[in-house]
Amino acid sequence: MEIDIFPVPSAKGVHRYIGTSFLGLIIITYIVGAYKIAQQLIGEDKELLCFLVTIPIFIGGYAVFVLLLHSIKQCIYAYFKSNRKELNNRADQENMDACIIKHLEDIQKKLETKPAVETPPCDVVPQPVQQEPQTSEEVNDLKLQIISELEETLKNAQRDLAPFIQQLHIDRTQMAEAKERQEKDKLDKILRYTRLVFLPHGFSDEELFQIEEAVKLLVQYNGIVNCVW
């Protein structure tokens, strides 16, 4: 809720005439006061000169009055602006309290005018609710519905089985190929390492070939071969 510090009066109706009358009264008062001050400064016998001096006195005095009102307005506006949150909270709290009090009064009136609920006598035994037995037609319809749902489920499962098996075969093939590539890469690295280790020791090409074949047999089939040197 926002508080309007300086509300603008309505431009229609009685407010407009009251504001105009008040402004006219202030202007006339200032003119008379300025003329009296001019007579005291110059003299009462010099009416024309007093009238001429009245104009700047009126303008200066009116300007001072307007500045004074403007300063007061700015001070009040600054005060309300600095305390706007507190004032708004206070106004909201007052409105909320009034609303709560109003609703509490309405609820209290409704409770007072609400008729009492009739309680059943204690000696009356409640009658059990009799359930109607299901007919054979309803049972048959229920069985047919369950059977049709089961058949539909089996059809959907059979329909999805072939794509599942196909995708599973593809996945297994890809896994086997990936494993084969990994084994081949591992064997190539082992053979390269073996060749680089034995090469500086003066073995011939045939001997290096036999060593690599023996290592390949050991890695692939976990077997050992007798080499002829």
Backbone as JSON, one array per atom type, in Angstrom:
{
  "sequence": "MEIDIFPVPSAKGVHRYIGTSFLGLIIITYIVGAYKIAQQLIGEDKELLCFLVTIPIFIGGYAVFVLLLHSIKQCIYAYFKSNRKELNNRADQENMDACIIKHLEDIQKKLETKPAVETPPCDVVPQPVQQEPQTSEEVNDLKLQIISELEETLKNAQRDLAPFIQQLHIDRTQMAEAKERQEKDKLDKILRYTRLVFLPHGFSDEELFQIEEAVKLLVQYNGIVNCVW",
  "N": [[0.85, -1.19, 0.0], [0.64, 2.16, -0.92], [1.28, 5.46, 0.23], [-0.11, 8.52, -0.54], [1.54, 11.44, -0.52], [1.23, 14.21, -1.18], [-1.62, 14.71, -2.32], [-3.2, 15.4, -5.42], [-5.66, 17.8, -5.84], [-9.02, 17.4, -7.03], [-9.83, 18.45, -10.31], [-12.35, 19.12, -10.92], [-15.65, 20.09, -9.9], [-16.41, 21.18, -6.54], [-13.92, 21.5, -5.36], [-12.23, 22.79, -7.15], [-13.18, 25.46, -7.22], [-12.86, 26.21, -4.56], [-10.04, 26.09, -4.29], [-9.29, 28.06, -6.15], [-10.46, 30.35, -5.03], [-9.09, 30.49, -2.59], [-6.46, 30.94, -3.53], [-6.83, 33.41, -4.8], [-7.5, 35.0, -2.59], [-5.09, 34.92, -1.17], [-3.4, 36.3, -2.96], [-4.6, 38.86, -3.07], [-4.26, 39.6, -0.41], [-1.46, 39.73, -0.28], [-1.0, 41.82, -2.08], [-2.2, 44.01, -0.81], [-0.68, 44.02, 1.54], [1.87, 44.52, 0.43], [1.42, 47.1, -0.58], [0.95, 48.57, 1.74], [3.47, 48.3, 2.93], [4.99, 49.75, 1.05], [3.88, 52.32, 1.41], [4.75, 52.87, 3.99], [7.49, 52.99, 3.54], [7.88, 54.98, 1.57], [5.93, 57.0, 1.86], [2.63, 58.24, 2.57], [1.5, 60.19, 0.98], [2.45, 60.02, -1.63], [1.01, 58.45, -3.85], [1.1, 57.29, -6.48], [3.8, 56.63, -6.77], [3.98, 54.85, -4.67], [2.33, 52.86, -5.59], [3.8, 51.93, -7.8], [6.07, 50.93, -6.52], [4.91, 48.93, -5.14], [4.61, 46.74, -6.84], [7.23, 45.37, -7.38], [7.69, 44.71, -4.68], [5.55, 43.03, -4.12], [6.03, 40.92, -5.96], [8.54, 39.98, -5.04], [7.91, 39.24, -2.36], [5.91, 37.32, -2.82], [7.4, 35.43, -4.21], [9.21, 34.66, -2.2], [7.39, 33.5, -0.44], [6.43, 31.35, -1.98], [8.81, 29.88, -2.32], [9.27, 29.22, 0.36], [7.06, 27.58, 0.93], [7.62, 25.57, -0.89], [10.02, 24.56, 0.16], [9.15, 23.57, 2.63], [7.44, 21.6, 1.68], [9.28, 19.9, 0.38], [10.8, 19.05, 2.57], [8.88, 17.67, 4.07], [8.24, 15.72, 2.2], [10.71, 14.37, 1.97], [10.88, 13.33, 4.55], [8.67, 11.57, 4.65], [9.43, 9.9, 2.58], [11.76, 8.67, 3.54], [10.69, 7.25, 5.65], [8.82, 5.69, 4.46], [8.52, 2.92, 4.08], [8.1, 1.94, 6.67], [5.75, 3.35, 7.36], [4.0, 2.42, 5.39], [3.94, -0.32, 6.02], [2.75, -0.15, 8.51], [0.25, 0.89, 7.82], [-0.68, -1.19, 6.18], [-0.78, -3.23, 8.1], [-2.77, -2.24, 9.79], [-4.96, -2.27, 8.02], [-5.07, -5.03, 7.54], [-5.63, -6.0, 10.11], [-8.17, -4.88, 10.48], [-9.56, -6.19, 8.44], [-9.35, -8.86, 9.33], [-10.75, -8.72, 11.75], [-13.28, -8.09, 10.77], [-13.89, -10.39, 9.25], [-13.82, -12.29, 11.29], [-16.01, -11.47, 12.8], [-18.06, -12.0, 10.92], [-17.79, -14.8, 10.69], [-18.39, -15.53, 13.31], [-21.06, -14.75, 13.45], [-22.18, -16.49, 11.57], [-21.69, -18.94, 12.83], [-23.29, -18.66, 15.05], [-25.85, -18.56, 13.92], [-26.02, -21.05, 12.66], [-27.72, -24.11, 12.3], [-28.2, -26.76, 14.69], [-26.67, -29.95, 14.35], [-28.44, -32.84, 13.72], [-28.26, -35.63, 15.73], [-28.14, -39.12, 15.38], [-30.22, -41.48, 17.12], [-28.92, -43.49, 19.83], [-29.76, -46.1, 20.25], [-30.4, -47.24, 17.9], [-29.65, -49.61, 15.52], [-27.27, -49.68, 12.99], [-28.09, -50.49, 9.69], [-26.69, -53.05, 7.75], [-25.07, -52.63, 4.61], [-26.29, -54.09, 1.79], [-24.75, -55.91, -0.68], [-25.16, -56.28, -4.08], [-25.23, -59.37, -5.72], [-22.95, -60.37, -8.26], [-23.89, -60.92, -11.57], [-23.93, -63.72, -13.85], [-23.42, -62.91, -16.43], [-21.94, -60.54, -16.14], [-19.63, -61.61, -14.97], [-18.7, -63.26, -17.04], [-18.22, -61.31, -18.99], [-16.14, -59.96, -17.73], [-14.16, -61.95, -17.66], [-13.74, -62.34, -20.41], [-12.72, -59.85, -21.07], [-10.32, -59.81, -19.6], [-8.98, -61.95, -20.82], [-8.74, -61.01, -23.45], [-7.05, -58.82, -23.0], [-4.74, -60.17, -22.12], [-4.09, -61.63, -24.41], [-3.52, -59.55, -26.16], [-1.28, -58.48, -24.88], [0.52, -60.63, -25.15], [0.79, -60.72, -27.93], [2.02, -58.25, -28.38], [4.41, -58.71, -27.01], [5.52, -60.84, -28.56], [5.83, -59.52, -30.95], [7.75, -57.61, -30.31], [9.88, -59.24, -29.75], [11.49, -60.22, -31.91], [12.86, -57.84, -33.0], [14.34, -57.3, -30.65], [16.03, -59.57, -30.38], [17.48, -59.33, -32.73], [18.81, -56.86, -32.37], [20.3, -57.58, -30.14], [22.0, -59.53, -31.24], [23.48, -57.9, -32.95], [24.76, -56.24, -31.09], [26.32, -58.14, -29.74], [28.01, -58.99, -31.8], [29.38, -56.62, -32.35], [30.68, -56.27, -29.88], [32.34, -58.57, -29.91], [33.96, -58.02, -32.15], [35.2, -55.69, -31.25], [36.62, -56.71, -29.05], [38.31, -58.47, -30.39], [39.85, -56.68, -31.89], [41.13, -55.34, -29.81], [42.66, -57.45, -28.71], [44.33, -57.99, -30.9], [45.72, -55.55, -31.14], [47.03, -55.57, -28.69], [48.69, -57.86, -29.03], [50.3, -57.03, -31.18], [51.69, -54.9, -29.98], [53.1, -56.33, -28.03], [54.72, -58.0, -29.63], [56.21, -56.08, -30.99], [57.56, -54.89, -28.87], [59.08, -57.1, -28.03], [60.71, -57.52, -30.27], [62.15, -55.1, -30.34], [63.58, -55.37, -28.0], [65.23, -57.69, -28.32], [66.62, -57.11, -30.63], [69.03, -55.44, -30.44], [70.94, -57.33, -29.61], [72.25, -58.86, -31.47], [70.91, -60.93, -32.89], [69.92, -62.95, -35.67], [67.78, -62.48, -38.59], [66.15, -64.72, -39.0], [66.24, -65.88, -36.47], [65.07, -63.88, -34.89], [62.53, -63.96, -36.0], [61.71, -66.54, -35.24], [61.65, -66.15, -32.47], [59.6, -64.26, -32.21], [57.46, -65.75, -33.2], [57.33, -67.72, -31.24], [56.65, -66.15, -29.01], [54.17, -65.21, -29.94], [52.72, -67.62, -30.03], [52.73, -68.2, -27.33], [51.26, -66.08, -26.26], [48.77, -66.19, -27.6], [47.86, -68.92, -27.51], [48.79, -69.91, -25.17], [50.98, -71.6, -25.17], [54.15, -73.46, -25.5], [57.0, -73.62, -27.52], [59.69, -75.57, -28.83], [62.66, -74.21, -29.85], [65.0, -74.34, -32.51], [68.32, -73.57, -32.51]],
  "CA": [[0.0, 0.0, 0.0], [1.43, 3.38, -1.04], [0.63, 6.64, 0.79], [0.08, 9.71, -1.37], [1.92, 12.49, 0.42], [0.6, 15.44, -1.62], [-2.61, 14.36, -3.33], [-3.61, 16.49, -6.3], [-7.11, 17.95, -5.73], [-9.76, 17.19, -8.28], [-9.99, 19.66, -11.14], [-13.77, 19.3, -11.17], [-16.5, 20.19, -8.72], [-16.25, 22.27, -5.57], [-12.51, 21.68, -5.01], [-11.59, 23.77, -8.03], [-13.57, 26.81, -6.81], [-12.24, 26.5, -3.27], [-8.63, 26.39, -4.52], [-9.17, 29.36, -6.83], [-10.8, 31.4, -4.06], [-7.99, 30.6, -1.64], [-5.35, 31.59, -4.21], [-7.15, 34.83, -4.98], [-7.41, 35.67, -1.29], [-3.67, 35.1, -0.85], [-2.84, 37.35, -3.84], [-5.11, 40.17, -2.61], [-3.6, 39.92, 0.86], [-0.09, 40.14, -0.57], [-1.0, 43.14, -2.73], [-2.48, 45.0, 0.23], [0.49, 44.11, 2.42], [2.95, 45.2, -0.28], [1.09, 48.53, -0.69], [1.17, 49.16, 3.06], [4.91, 48.43, 3.14], [5.45, 50.85, 0.19], [3.49, 53.59, 2.04], [5.63, 53.12, 5.13], [8.83, 53.31, 3.07], [7.92, 56.22, 0.76], [5.03, 58.01, 2.4], [1.27, 58.03, 2.12], [1.07, 61.21, 0.03], [2.9, 59.67, -2.99], [0.25, 57.24, -4.16], [1.57, 56.66, -7.72], [5.09, 55.99, -6.51], [3.72, 53.68, -3.81], [1.77, 51.79, -6.43], [4.88, 51.36, -8.6], [6.95, 50.16, -5.65], [4.16, 47.75, -4.66], [4.77, 45.62, -7.77], [8.39, 44.52, -7.04], [7.56, 44.14, -3.33], [4.61, 41.89, -4.21], [6.69, 39.82, -6.65], [9.55, 39.4, -4.15], [7.26, 38.56, -1.23], [5.24, 36.11, -3.29], [8.45, 34.45, -4.52], [9.7, 34.11, -0.93], [6.34, 32.63, 0.09], [6.42, 30.11, -2.77], [10.01, 29.13, -1.96], [9.08, 28.68, 1.69], [6.15, 26.43, 0.83], [8.31, 24.49, -1.59], [10.98, 23.96, 1.08], [8.37, 22.76, 3.58], [6.96, 20.42, 0.95], [10.41, 19.0, 0.16], [11.15, 18.43, 3.86], [7.86, 16.66, 4.4], [8.39, 14.62, 1.23], [11.89, 13.58, 2.34], [10.57, 12.57, 5.76], [7.79, 10.44, 4.3], [10.16, 8.97, 1.72], [12.67, 7.87, 4.36], [9.9, 6.38, 6.53], [7.69, 5.19, 3.68], [8.33, 1.49, 4.31], [7.49, 1.75, 8.0], [4.38, 3.85, 7.33], [3.2, 1.5, 4.58], [3.74, -1.54, 6.81], [1.79, 0.15, 9.57], [-1.06, 1.0, 7.2], [-1.08, -2.55, 5.79], [-1.14, -3.98, 9.31], [-4.07, -1.77, 10.23], [-5.98, -2.81, 7.1], [-5.18, -6.47, 7.77], [-6.34, -6.21, 11.37], [-9.57, -4.57, 10.26], [-10.14, -7.27, 7.63], [-9.47, -10.06, 10.17], [-11.85, -8.5, 12.69], [-14.52, -8.17, 10.02], [-14.15, -11.78, 8.92], [-14.14, -13.0, 12.52], [-17.4, -11.15, 13.14], [-18.93, -12.74, 10.01], [-17.75, -16.22, 11.06], [-19.11, -15.68, 14.57], [-22.49, -14.67, 13.16], [-22.57, -17.72, 10.9], [-21.72, -20.01, 13.82], [-24.47, -18.49, 15.92], [-27.08, -18.86, 13.18], [-25.97, -22.38, 12.06], [-28.56, -25.03, 13.07], [-27.5, -27.89, 15.28], [-26.75, -31.17, 13.55], [-29.22, -33.86, 14.39], [-27.51, -36.86, 15.97], [-29.05, -40.27, 15.39], [-30.34, -42.11, 18.45], [-27.89, -44.5, 20.08], [-30.29, -47.44, 20.29], [-30.71, -47.68, 16.54], [-28.55, -50.38, 14.96], [-27.16, -49.38, 11.55], [-28.36, -51.6, 8.8], [-25.58, -53.3, 6.82], [-25.34, -52.4, 3.19], [-26.31, -55.34, 1.04], [-24.15, -55.84, -2.0], [-25.84, -57.11, -5.06], [-24.34, -60.36, -6.31], [-22.68, -60.19, -9.67], [-24.55, -61.88, -12.45], [-23.02, -64.53, -14.67], [-23.04, -62.13, -17.62], [-20.85, -59.64, -15.78], [-18.43, -62.43, -14.78], [-18.22, -63.66, -18.36], [-17.64, -60.14, -19.66], [-14.85, -59.67, -17.1], [-13.2, -62.95, -18.12], [-13.4, -62.05, -21.81], [-11.87, -58.66, -21.09], [-8.98, -60.19, -19.13], [-8.36, -62.81, -21.84], [-8.36, -60.17, -24.59], [-5.87, -58.05, -22.6], [-3.59, -61.06, -22.11], [-3.72, -61.92, -25.8], [-2.89, -58.35, -26.71], [0.05, -58.38, -24.29], [1.37, -61.66, -25.77], [1.08, -60.3, -29.3], [3.01, -57.17, -28.31], [5.69, -59.3, -26.64], [6.05, -61.56, -29.72], [6.21, -58.53, -31.96], [8.97, -56.94, -29.87], [10.95, -60.22, -29.52], [12.4, -60.3, -33.07], [13.81, -56.71, -32.98], [15.24, -57.41, -29.51], [17.05, -60.57, -30.69], [18.33, -58.77, -33.79], [19.69, -55.86, -31.77], [21.22, -58.29, -29.27], [23.02, -60.13, -32.1], [24.35, -56.82, -33.42], [25.6, -55.82, -29.97], [27.33, -59.18, -29.47], [28.99, -58.95, -32.89], [30.23, -55.44, -32.14], [31.55, -56.54, -28.74], [33.36, -59.54, -30.32], [34.91, -57.33, -33.01], [36.0, -54.78, -30.43], [37.55, -57.52, -28.28], [39.33, -58.99, -31.3], [40.77, -55.58, -32.19], [41.96, -55.1, -28.64], [43.66, -58.53, -28.61], [45.31, -57.81, -31.97], [46.57, -54.42, -30.79], [47.91, -56.0, -27.6], [49.7, -58.75, -29.57], [51.23, -56.23, -31.97], [52.55, -54.16, -29.06], [54.02, -57.29, -27.39], [55.72, -58.4, -30.62], [57.11, -54.94, -31.25], [58.43, -54.76, -27.7], [60.04, -58.21, -28.06], [61.67, -57.26, -31.36], [63.04, -54.01, -29.95], [64.45, -55.81, -26.9], [66.24, -58.64, -28.78], [67.33, -56.64, -31.82], [70.4, -54.97, -30.21], [71.84, -58.39, -29.14], [72.91, -59.54, -32.6], [70.18, -62.06, -33.43], [69.63, -62.86, -37.11], [66.37, -62.29, -38.92], [65.44, -65.96, -38.76], [66.11, -66.07, -35.03], [64.05, -62.93, -34.41], [61.24, -64.46, -36.45], [61.36, -67.66, -34.38], [61.32, -65.61, -31.14], [58.28, -63.63, -32.3], [56.47, -66.82, -33.33], [57.19, -68.36, -29.93], [55.89, -65.22, -28.17], [52.8, -65.2, -30.43], [52.1, -68.86, -29.58], [52.54, -68.11, -25.88], [50.2, -65.12, -25.95], [47.47, -66.59, -28.15], [47.4, -70.27, -27.15], [49.41, -70.29, -23.9], [51.8, -72.78, -25.45], [55.6, -73.25, -25.57], [57.59, -74.38, -28.62], [61.15, -75.74, -28.75], [63.3, -73.56, -30.99], [66.29, -74.89, -32.92], [69.21, -72.42, -32.73]],
  "C": [[0.88, 1.24, 0.0], [0.62, 4.56, -0.5], [0.94, 7.82, -0.11], [0.32, 10.89, -0.44], [1.2, 13.8, 0.09], [-0.42, 15.11, -2.7], [-3.03, 15.58, -4.13], [-5.12, 16.63, -6.19], [-7.77, 17.81, -7.08], [-9.95, 18.51, -9.0], [-11.45, 19.96, -11.42], [-14.5, 19.46, -9.84], [-16.12, 21.35, -7.83], [-14.79, 22.55, -5.27], [-11.84, 22.74, -5.88], [-11.92, 25.19, -7.59], [-12.97, 27.18, -5.46], [-10.77, 26.86, -3.44], [-8.43, 27.73, -5.18], [-9.45, 30.5, -5.87], [-9.67, 31.6, -3.06], [-6.78, 31.29, -2.26], [-5.61, 33.07, -4.43], [-7.06, 35.61, -3.69], [-5.95, 35.91, -0.89], [-3.07, 36.23, -1.68], [-3.3, 38.73, -3.39], [-4.42, 40.58, -1.31], [-2.17, 40.38, 0.63], [-0.04, 41.51, -1.22], [-1.23, 44.23, -1.68], [-1.28, 45.16, 1.16], [1.65, 44.82, 1.74], [2.69, 46.7, -0.39], [1.3, 49.23, 0.66], [2.66, 49.33, 3.34], [5.48, 49.57, 2.31], [5.08, 52.21, 0.8], [4.37, 53.91, 3.24], [7.03, 53.51, 4.69], [8.9, 54.68, 2.39], [7.1, 57.33, 1.38], [3.65, 57.84, 1.81], [0.84, 59.05, 1.08], [1.49, 60.91, -1.41], [2.27, 58.34, -3.4], [0.78, 56.52, -5.41], [2.89, 55.94, -7.5], [4.92, 54.76, -5.61], [3.18, 52.51, -4.63], [2.86, 51.13, -7.28], [5.82, 50.5, -7.76], [6.26, 48.89, -5.15], [4.42, 46.52, -5.53], [6.0, 44.79, -7.45], [8.32, 43.92, -5.63], [6.65, 42.92, -3.35], [5.28, 40.68, -4.86], [7.72, 39.14, -5.74], [8.93, 38.64, -3.0], [6.58, 37.27, -1.65], [6.26, 35.01, -3.62], [9.01, 33.82, -3.25], [8.68, 33.15, -0.34], [6.3, 31.28, -0.64], [7.63, 29.24, -2.44], [9.88, 28.49, -0.58], [8.16, 27.46, 1.68], [6.82, 25.25, 0.14], [9.33, 23.79, -0.68], [10.28, 23.06, 2.1], [7.89, 21.47, 2.92], [8.08, 19.42, 0.74], [10.83, 18.31, 1.45], [10.16, 17.34, 4.24], [7.98, 15.45, 3.47], [9.6, 13.73, 1.57], [11.63, 12.75, 3.59], [9.71, 11.35, 5.45], [8.52, 9.43, 3.42], [11.1, 8.09, 2.53], [11.92, 6.9, 5.27], [8.72, 5.75, 5.8], [7.43, 3.72, 3.98], [7.65, 1.23, 5.64], [6.04, 2.2, 8.0], [3.47, 2.93, 6.52], [2.92, 0.21, 5.32], [2.69, -1.32, 7.9], [0.38, 0.25, 8.99], [-1.58, -0.37, 6.75], [-1.5, -3.37, 6.99], [-2.5, -3.55, 9.83], [-5.18, -2.29, 9.34], [-6.18, -4.3, 7.31], [-5.93, -6.76, 9.06], [-7.83, -5.94, 11.22], [-10.27, -5.67, 9.47], [-10.34, -8.53, 8.47], [-10.63, -9.91, 11.15], [-13.19, -8.62, 11.99], [-14.89, -9.61, 9.7], [-14.49, -12.6, 10.17], [-15.58, -12.72, 12.96], [-18.37, -11.91, 12.24], [-18.97, -14.22, 10.37], [-18.51, -16.46, 12.35], [-20.62, -15.63, 14.34], [-22.98, -15.95, 12.49], [-22.64, -18.88, 11.88], [-22.93, -19.9, 14.74], [-25.75, -18.85, 15.21], [-27.1, -20.25, 12.58], [-26.79, -23.35, 12.9], [-27.74, -26.2, 13.59], [-27.72, -29.13, 14.43], [-27.49, -32.24, 14.35], [-28.39, -35.13, 14.5], [-28.47, -38.03, 16.0], [-29.11, -40.88, 16.78], [-29.38, -43.26, 18.58], [-28.43, -45.92, 20.01], [-30.63, -47.99, 18.92], [-29.49, -48.38, 15.98], [-28.45, -50.07, 13.48], [-27.33, -50.64, 10.73], [-27.19, -51.82, 7.87], [-26.02, -53.12, 5.38], [-25.23, -53.72, 2.46], [-25.75, -55.12, -0.35], [-24.87, -56.8, -2.94], [-24.87, -58.1, -5.67], [-24.16, -60.12, -7.8], [-23.34, -61.29, -10.48], [-23.5, -62.61, -13.27], [-22.57, -63.78, -15.92], [-21.88, -61.19, -17.31], [-19.54, -60.41, -15.58], [-17.85, -62.84, -16.11], [-17.58, -62.5, -19.1], [-16.27, -59.81, -19.07], [-13.78, -60.66, -17.56], [-12.78, -62.68, -19.55], [-12.48, -60.82, -21.9], [-10.45, -58.99, -20.67], [-8.26, -61.02, -20.18], [-7.92, -61.97, -23.03], [-7.13, -59.32, -24.25], [-4.62, -58.92, -22.58], [-3.14, -61.39, -23.53], [-3.02, -60.73, -26.44], [-1.46, -58.18, -26.17], [1.01, -59.38, -24.9], [1.74, -61.27, -27.19], [2.14, -59.2, -29.3], [4.39, -57.71, -27.94], [6.33, -60.06, -27.8], [6.51, -60.6, -30.8], [7.53, -57.85, -31.6], [10.14, -57.91, -29.72], [11.96, -60.23, -30.65], [13.34, -59.1, -33.12], [14.79, -56.79, -31.82], [16.37, -58.4, -29.8], [18.01, -60.04, -31.74], [19.3, -57.75, -33.22], [20.71, -56.51, -30.85], [22.34, -58.95, -30.06], [24.0, -59.08, -32.61], [25.29, -56.38, -32.31], [26.68, -56.85, -29.66], [28.41, -59.19, -30.55], [29.94, -57.78, -32.71], [31.18, -55.65, -30.96], [32.67, -57.51, -29.1], [34.41, -58.88, -31.21], [35.8, -56.39, -32.21], [37.03, -55.55, -29.61], [38.67, -58.06, -29.14], [40.34, -57.91, -31.66], [41.69, -55.3, -31.01], [43.05, -56.17, -28.49], [44.74, -58.38, -29.66], [46.27, -56.67, -31.66], [47.54, -54.81, -29.67], [49.03, -56.9, -28.11], [50.74, -57.99, -30.38], [52.19, -55.46, -31.07], [53.56, -55.09, -28.39], [55.11, -57.72, -28.37], [56.7, -57.27, -30.91], [58.09, -54.77, -30.09], [59.48, -55.87, -27.69], [61.12, -57.97, -29.11], [62.65, -56.17, -30.98], [63.99, -54.41, -28.83], [65.57, -56.72, -27.41], [67.06, -58.14, -29.97], [68.75, -56.15, -31.52], [71.4, -56.07, -29.84], [72.4, -59.26, -30.28], [72.2, -60.77, -33.11], [69.93, -61.83, -34.92], [68.13, -62.69, -37.32], [65.57, -63.55, -38.64], [65.24, -66.2, -37.27], [65.08, -65.11, -34.42], [62.65, -63.39, -34.81], [60.77, -65.61, -35.56], [60.96, -67.18, -32.97], [59.92, -65.0, -31.15], [57.18, -64.68, -32.43], [56.24, -67.52, -32.0], [56.38, -67.47, -28.98], [54.43, -65.18, -28.6], [52.05, -66.46, -29.97], [51.81, -68.82, -28.08], [51.37, -67.19, -25.53], [48.84, -65.63, -26.39], [46.97, -67.92, -27.6], [48.0, -70.78, -25.83], [50.25, -71.55, -24.05], [53.27, -72.44, -25.57], [56.13, -74.16, -26.69], [59.09, -74.44, -28.43], [61.78, -75.17, -30.0], [64.65, -74.21, -31.23], [67.17, -73.69, -33.24], [70.31, -72.81, -33.65]]
}
